[in-house]
Amino acid sequence: MSVLQVELKKVVDDSYEIEIGFGLEEKLLADLKDGLFEGRKRLALITDSNVKGLYGERLQSMLSEAGFQAELFVFPAGEQQKTRETKARLEDELLEKGFRRDCGVIAVGGGVVTDLAGFLAGTFARGVPFVNYATTLLSAADASVGGKTAVDTPLATNLIGLFYQPKKVYIDVNAWKTLPKRQISSGLAETIKHACLASPGFFEYLEEHMEQLLACDPEACAYIAEENCRIKYQVVMQDERESGLREVLNLGHTVGRAIETVSGYQLLHGEAVSIGLLAEAALSRRLGFLTEAEEKRILALLERAGLPGKIPAGIDREALVKKLYTDKKVRDGRLRFVVQKGIGAVVEFAPGVFSTPVEEQAAREIIFSLS
Ligand SMILES: NC(=O)c1ccc[n+]([C@@H]2O[C@H](COP(=O)([O-])OP(=O)(O)OC[C@H]3O[C@@H](n4cnc5c(N)ncnc54)[C@H](O)[C@@H]3O)[C@@H](O)[C@H]2O)c1
């Protein structure tokens, strides 16, 4: 018998640009002509039923007129569609239309589209290049950057997916103008999360400019788009695969993701994160890392952003406690949480360890206190 060694050590450079601007369709076209997808002509534009008419069709005709073979693939809008089944349906459609390894994927939409299309691109024909053209504040603030792609399952959100980096991210701030108010608020939750975990100055900016942001003032929107990306990519550059530091981006998500699922997606992602941020602020205060005044400032800012501060009636609290165990940070059967250290920082419990075990009873008490 023999033992053969397959040498596969490699140096990978997955660096990419994030471009933030107002109306970036022409820029995307110019980048594709300049070889962003290494000359690939077959382009699958993946979008949802709302974004199709707003931006998808226009992009498709622009790319087709420029000589690309661009086709639209559309699925019904909503978190309930971010599933393995939708991914499989889209994959079959691409295959039937003759798409193979020589194609590229353009995700046009919010976080549901970028998560799903990025996952599809990462597995289609064992991986084809993709870009994110982010059209929501939430996807601009968080989902489109960082290379986490995933779908939800009946048990929990985002458990099945890949780390797969886009070739470029386009953040079109113009697109926020067509967003319903509730979606603007949802995106502000991830923005407030970034301020809570990384920047007291950004938190103050949000306190001072909340009205302008809710009115989609271009200058304020462009500022938060940049600040969100800066905070997120600085974390991702240090820990792409979440082996330590990247856990800080989970602030508010341990409880948030559980509420999102238990509510049957009646709450938007950002709304669930808002409640999660408050739950985790209460925990931070209990552990002595946050003052009552700081906790009140966080609540006040979330409420001014139009976000919920309490768990809605009708959500089964015990089911919520149980759902916490589907969180990816759970280790040896114990719940773990990221903890805020004042406004603008998180606690590092040991070198490179940014979450701490919390007893179920403590988590239960906090959940019941947010009613
Ligand atoms: N990958 C990550 O790192 C990461 C981070 C945070 C959140 N997420 C994921 O992001 C998702 C939430 O993102 P989302 O809030 O953007 O969801 P979404 O994609 O469902 O968009 C929200 C709604 O806005 C509509 N829409 C999109 N752009 C529009 C526009 N310009 N004008 C009008 N309507 C528009 C969509 O059709 C949808 O109905 C969740 O699935 C969450 O898990 C991922």
The ligand as an SDF file (V2000), in Angstrom:
LIG
                    3D

 44 48  0  0  0  0  0  0  0  0999 V2000
  -24.3330   38.0230    4.9160 N   0  0  0  0  0  0  0  0  0  0  0  0
  -24.2750   38.8140    5.9450 C   0  0  0  0  0  0  0  0  0  0  0  0
  -23.1990   39.1030    6.4850 O   0  0  0  0  0  0  0  0  0  0  0  0
  -25.5550   39.4030    6.4590 C   0  0  0  0  0  0  0  0  0  0  0  0
  -25.5230   40.4530    7.4070 C   0  0  0  0  0  0  0  0  0  0  0  0
  -26.7280   41.0080    7.8180 C   0  0  0  0  0  0  0  0  0  0  0  0
  -27.9310   40.5580    7.3020 C   0  0  0  0  0  0  0  0  0  0  0  0
  -27.9250   39.5410    6.3900 N   0  0  0  0  0  0  0  0  0  0  0  0
  -29.1810   39.0440    5.8260 C   0  0  0  0  0  0  0  0  0  0  0  0
  -29.7990   40.1120    5.1110 O   0  0  0  0  0  0  0  0  0  0  0  0
  -31.1980   39.8280    5.0230 C   0  0  0  0  0  0  0  0  0  0  0  0
  -31.9720   41.0980    5.2750 C   0  0  0  0  0  0  0  0  0  0  0  0
  -31.6190   42.0430    4.2780 O   0  0  0  0  0  0  0  0  0  0  0  0
  -32.6740   43.0770    3.6890 P   0  0  0  0  0  0  0  0  0  0  0  0
  -33.3770   43.7610    4.7900 O   0  0  0  0  0  0  0  0  0  0  0  0
  -31.9630   43.8860    2.6750 O   0  0  0  0  0  0  0  0  0  0  0  0
  -33.7410   42.0910    3.0460 O   0  0  0  0  0  0  0  0  0  0  0  0
  -34.4310   41.9490    1.6200 P   0  0  0  0  0  0  0  0  0  0  0  0
  -33.4600   41.5810    0.5820 O   0  0  0  0  0  0  0  0  0  0  0  0
  -35.5950   41.0460    1.8340 O   0  0  0  0  0  0  0  0  0  0  0  0
  -34.9620   43.4240    1.2920 O   0  0  0  0  0  0  0  0  0  0  0  0
  -35.9990   43.9760    2.0560 C   0  0  0  0  0  0  0  0  0  0  0  0
  -37.2300   44.3180    1.1790 C   0  0  0  0  0  0  0  0  0  0  0  0
  -36.9380   45.4750    0.4130 O   0  0  0  0  0  0  0  0  0  0  0  0
  -37.2100   45.2140   -0.9730 C   0  0  0  0  0  0  0  0  0  0  0  0
  -36.2710   46.0680   -1.7040 N   0  0  0  0  0  0  0  0  0  0  0  0
  -34.9510   45.8450   -1.9240 C   0  0  0  0  0  0  0  0  0  0  0  0
  -34.3920   46.9400   -2.4780 N   0  0  0  0  0  0  0  0  0  0  0  0
  -35.3770   47.8460   -2.6260 C   0  0  0  0  0  0  0  0  0  0  0  0
  -35.4150   49.1730   -3.0960 C   0  0  0  0  0  0  0  0  0  0  0  0
  -34.2980   49.8160   -3.4750 N   0  0  0  0  0  0  0  0  0  0  0  0
  -36.5970   49.8220   -3.1210 N   0  0  0  0  0  0  0  0  0  0  0  0
  -37.7230   49.2100   -2.6600 C   0  0  0  0  0  0  0  0  0  0  0  0
  -37.7500   47.9650   -2.1660 N   0  0  0  0  0  0  0  0  0  0  0  0
  -36.5750   47.2960   -2.1420 C   0  0  0  0  0  0  0  0  0  0  0  0
  -37.0550   43.7370   -1.1360 C   0  0  0  0  0  0  0  0  0  0  0  0
  -37.7720   43.2600   -2.2260 O   0  0  0  0  0  0  0  0  0  0  0  0
  -37.6240   43.2350    0.1950 C   0  0  0  0  0  0  0  0  0  0  0  0
  -39.0230   43.1930    0.1300 O   0  0  0  0  0  0  0  0  0  0  0  0
  -31.4810   38.7350    6.0280 C   0  0  0  0  0  0  0  0  0  0  0  0
  -31.6990   37.5360    5.3260 O   0  0  0  0  0  0  0  0  0  0  0  0
  -30.2080   38.6360    6.8380 C   0  0  0  0  0  0  0  0  0  0  0  0
  -29.9730   37.3480    7.3350 O   0  0  0  0  0  0  0  0  0  0  0  0
  -26.7610   38.9660    5.9680 C   0  0  0  0  0  0  0  0  0  0  0  0
  1  2  1  0
  2  3  2  0
  2  4  1  0
  4  5  1  0
  4 44  2  0
  5  6  2  0
  6  7  1  0
  7  8  2  0
  8  9  1  0
  8 44  1  0
  9 10  1  0
  9 42  1  0
 10 11  1  0
 11 12  1  0
 11 40  1  0
 12 13  1  0
 13 14  1  0
 14 15  2  0
 14 16  1  0
 14 17  1  0
 17 18  1  0
 18 19  2  0
 18 20  1  0
 18 21  1  0
 21 22  1  0
 22 23  1  0
 23 24  1  0
 23 38  1  0
 24 25  1  0
 25 26  1  0
 25 36  1  0
 26 27  1  0
 26 35  1  0
 27 28  2  0
 28 29  1  0
 29 30  1  0
 29 35  2  0
 30 31  1  0
 30 32  2  0
 32 33  1  0
 33 34  2  0
 34 35  1  0
 36 37  1  0
 36 38  1  0
 38 39  1  0
 40 41  1  0
 40 42  1  0
 42 43  1  0
M  CHG  2   8   1  16  -1
M  END
$$$$
